[in-house]
Structure formats: C-alpha cells, structure tokens
Amino acid sequence: MLMAGIRLGCKHGHFMLLFLCIPRTPVAIGVVLPGASQGCWAGGYTYQRCCVGRERDCFPSEFGNRFDETTCCSAMVEAMGALEELGLPLASRAPSPAIGRCVEESLSHAEESLARNSFLSTLRCIASLQSVDVVLDAFLGGGFSLAAVAQGLDVPKSRRRPPSVFSFEKHKYLVDEALAPAGPVGDAWPTTVANLTVPDTEPSSNLVTLKEQLHSYQLSVIQAKSRAVHEDQRPEILIGHGLPYNLASLSGYQWNALDILCQHHAPVDLVVMDAEAALSQEWLIIETICMPRLVALFGVNIHGASSWIKNRLEMLNTWQLEAKGVVKLGSKPWKAMAEVRRLRAWALFSNLAADPP
Ligand SMILES: *[C@@H]1O[C@H](CO)[C@@H](O)[C@H](O)[C@H]1NC(C)=O
C-alpha cells in the first residue's frame, strides 16, 4: 500500500528511488548511454537498474571486471569508442551581444568591492543570462568564482533547468573557509558537501568505499536535476570534497565523480576552470561528456594553469573566443621573478556546436 502511494507521487516518466522521483531518461540528449556498446544492457539489465538503482545482481563476480561500474556506468568509456577526428571547421558567428554587454558592464564596475575583478564580475553577469542554469566551477579554491556564479544564477528569470552550481575541492579547509559564515559563499544558498575522499590505508577496501561514495554522489547529482523549475528559484550548490577523477587505478579509466556529474547534466551551460594543475584527464571528460556551452578559463598566461586548454580550444574548430581580460593581483610590480605571475589573463569561449548565449 505504501509503495503504491509513493509511486503515485512521481509524475509520468519518473520513478521512485529512495524517496526521490528520478526521470526515466537517465542521460541528457547528445550524450551516449553508458555501457551500450560494451554489451552491458542485455537480458533485462538496464542502466537504470544497475547504475542508478544498484540492483544487487547486476555485476556478478563470475564475470570479474568484465561488467562493473567502470565499463557499464561511465559515459567516457562509451564516448571514447566513438570519438571522431576533427571535422570541417564550423563557421564562426558574430560575437555574443549578451557576453559583450557583460564584459562592458563588469569593466565599469571594476572598482566595486564585490566585482573586485573583471573575471568575477563577468562570470556573475553571464550566470544571470537566461540561457545559463547549470554551472560547473571545476575547483572551489577560495570560493570566489563559485559565489559569483551563484549570485548570477540567483536572479529571477525564466529557466529551463533548476539552477545548480557544481564544484570539487581536494582540501577540506578550503571547503570550510568558503562556507564559513564570513566566507565568500557563506550560507547564502542550500549547499551539499559530498564526501569523495577515501582513506589512504587498506587499498583493497578503498575501492568498495569509493564506489559507495560515488553512488551516493550520483544520487545528489540526480536530485539536483529532478527539482521542479520556477523563476525565482534559488541556486543549489553541490561540492564534491575529494578528487573529481580518481587516479587510484593506473590500469585505465575508472568510474568517477566528474563522469557521473557530466552524464547527468550535459550540456553544462558554463564551465569555469581556475586551477594550477595540468588536469588533462579532467578536461577531456569535461569537454567530451559535459559538452560545455561556455568555458571561462582563468590564468591562461601563467605556467601550469589552464593555458594549455586555451591553446586546445583555439586549435579545435568548434570553439570561438568571445571575451578576454586581465586581472591584476596587486597594482605594483611584484619583487623580482614573481612578477611574471602578477597579471592573470582570462578567456571566455563559446561552443559553436551549441546555441549562442
Ligand atoms: C569520508 O569518508 C571516508 C571513508 O568512509 C572517511 O574515512 C572520512 O572520515 C570521511 N570524511 C568526512 C569529512 O566525513
């Protein structure tokens, strides 16, 4: 009786899992269905039952690693089999007037404390555009870019999807500082922190722990897109504490949080990359599975950050540079060689394969 009552609670095309209504179409349009070409979905096994519903008999041990979450639930494994060589160059298009207005506006407010730099104020403005609902701020760091996009999303506007900001952060103290009452994000928006950290000890049990954490992360990711959509909706924030892509296995690709996030929320309207690490794997997953419509890169002039991603987007024929700017960290030259890192350039690209913003 209870079950029947619960089932009535979900609208058509949804099913109930742990008291959540989950849409029956698991993967966004344009993304491959994980596991399809790997032979996972035969004999009644489905993505829905095995990757979302976690039915116990899905990955029987007699098959070893032939069928598991990595093979059957990762969008990247499926997509890598279908990657194509670059096609014909896509025709460039006129620069987006909406983005142009955001850049102009941000320069005129550059002295305000909140818009302390042209990158953050441009981000805030872009997040307020009607075509932006879902943002991945790839690394939380100090939390300033996340706060900027959350503020932008937090304006009443007609929406296509529930406003959501996703982020990852390896260091717990940075998460705590960003979310502290006086921190840049504070408690202004409903925020979930998902634990994606496995202890260093006991390597064999770590894989089980990691899978548990990823399944639980996936539920939060699905829940974020299952909310009803309305105009004056507040953005919700989901921060994965830990690594977006787990490097524990050297033998190849492994089911990971970034793949999960991307397969459920593609196309992501805006991806912000501000990191000092190389991030090759992470970027390839974002590019292939998240299919971002806009990409904002910070620190494109300094070694070790996202400069190589800028070069990659300029080389590929599907991206267009929409805006760029410079943020000064300090108004006077830094002492000696550190000066090379004082000015930080940023660049904003739009995906020519997606609708213009
Ligand atoms: C995250 O999960 C791991 C493994 O269960 C646990 O050891 C650790 O204490 C958790 N961390 C936090 C911050 O809850």
The ligand as an ORCA input file, in Angstrom:
! r2SCAN-3c Opt
* xyz 0 1
  C      34.836     10.426      4.144
  O      34.694      9.040      4.007
  C      35.815      8.290      4.478
  C      35.583      6.825      4.146
  O      34.354      6.379      4.642
  C      36.009      8.538      5.969
  O      37.133      7.825      6.422
  C      36.191     10.029      6.203
  O      36.249     10.288      7.581
  C      35.043     10.809      5.592
  N      35.359     12.221      5.679
  C      34.495     13.124      6.140
  C      34.977     14.534      6.157
  O      33.377     12.835      6.523
*
